[in-house]
Amino acid sequence: MSIYSSDSIFNESVLNELARVSLSEAEFDKLLRPIKVIGTLQECLSHLFETKDFSDISLHVEKDKIQAHRVVLACRCAYFGAMLGGSWTESLSKEITLKGVVYSCVESALRFMYCCRVDWSSHGKITDLLVMADMYGLVGMKEGLCVYITQVYCCHFHKPCKNCTEKVPQCLRLAEDFQIGELKKRCVSWLGCHYDRVWCTRAFASLSADLHSLVLSAKTTSLTCKNVISVMRGCDRLTGAMSSSCKWAEPVLELNQKLMNSCVRFVSCNIHHIIQSTAFYDLFQGIGSSHGLVSLIFEQLLVDLSEENSCLILRYSSELLSSSFADDIQTLVIDFHQTCKKFVLSHLARIRPSARWETLPKQLRDDLETDLAAAFVDFRDGNKSKRQVAINSKKK
């Protein structure tokens, strides 16, 4: 039976019944206070949270108490639902003691349960809030914190600034610790994308080896024929910007070297696409030329040289040889071309019958035939000289 009529005036019979009950004056006044009717359910729950009206349970945190409503706790939190609705001793108690959590975080969690939104900036440390959400299985609260972290700490993952270069590595550590998959994925992607500006910070260097490997894997997976030369240049700048004498920089320098090695291998495997790009030719000429990067690429190409790709590499080296570069680069090109040429000559018996032989320009094939014939003559003349020496020795 409701104690309120439709126009919020008490029925006389209800007032008479209340008169027989032994209540204090304050409790009696509270019962007589009209209920504030609000439009939405969320507004009603927010009102209950603020006024603590009809609270029927107390949460003891540290040295303080927070009044709450059993039905709200049970509906909004699986942990409290199991506690209050199961066979736990707390299901019959009007007081629950919470350990291992901070008062401000419990208050924030309750506010979220009642109001569905909280200004996280004024409700405790983000780590303590995540501990609270994780400990009590508050999935919605963890998602809300994730949005807050993305906005405030990661700056929506825009271009690197002083704030996010320091905060994003910390957020990656939090995402790993509390298993926040989407946040972890976005942090890893951002750290890989802006490697040349973020990896040189102490915040990134302090991450665990597993997280470093995760970022490196994401970066190497993103390599393409269009961006690999740019990434190599970034690695080269990063190496120059960091001092090897700094102890904290050692993990980053090692990681950077692994990325450079991955880039060089990628270039070698996809040279037939990359060699046609402007970025590749810029390594050989102008202010963007790089003796060190060209040397690394040539060394890897020679390591990967085989009968299957030797004609292709020789043709490309011949095209490079026809161009004019700075003296140090030109020397690298000449040495590389000669080494490729020697390889083809040494395997010419198996390469010449194949279709790969026909991919070489006629002039280059003629040069190889001439070099092979000259090498044969030199070999034959050398053997004759050796035989003549042996004969003369016997005559003596």
Buried (B, 14 or more C-beta within 10 A) or exposed (E): EEBEEEEEEBEEEBEEEBEEEEEEEEEEEEEEEEEEEEEEEEEBBBBBBEEEBEBEBBBBBEEEEBBBBBEBBBEBBEEBBBBBEEEEEBEEEEEBEBEEBBBBBBBBBBBBBBBBEBEBEEBBEBBBBBBBBBBBBBEEBBBBBBEBBBEBBBBEBEEBEEEBBBBBBBBBBBBBEBEBEEBBBBBBBBBBBBBBBBBBBEBBBBBEEEBBEBBBEBBBEEBEBEEBBEBBBBBBBBBEEBEEEEEEBEBBBEBBEBBBBBBBBBBBEBBEBBBEEEBBBBBBEEEEBBBEBBBBBBBBBBEEBEEEBBBBBBBBBBEBBEEEBEEEBBEBBEBBBEBBBEBBBEBBEEBBEEEBBEEBEEEBBEBBEEBBEEEEEEEEEEEEEEEEEEEEEEEE
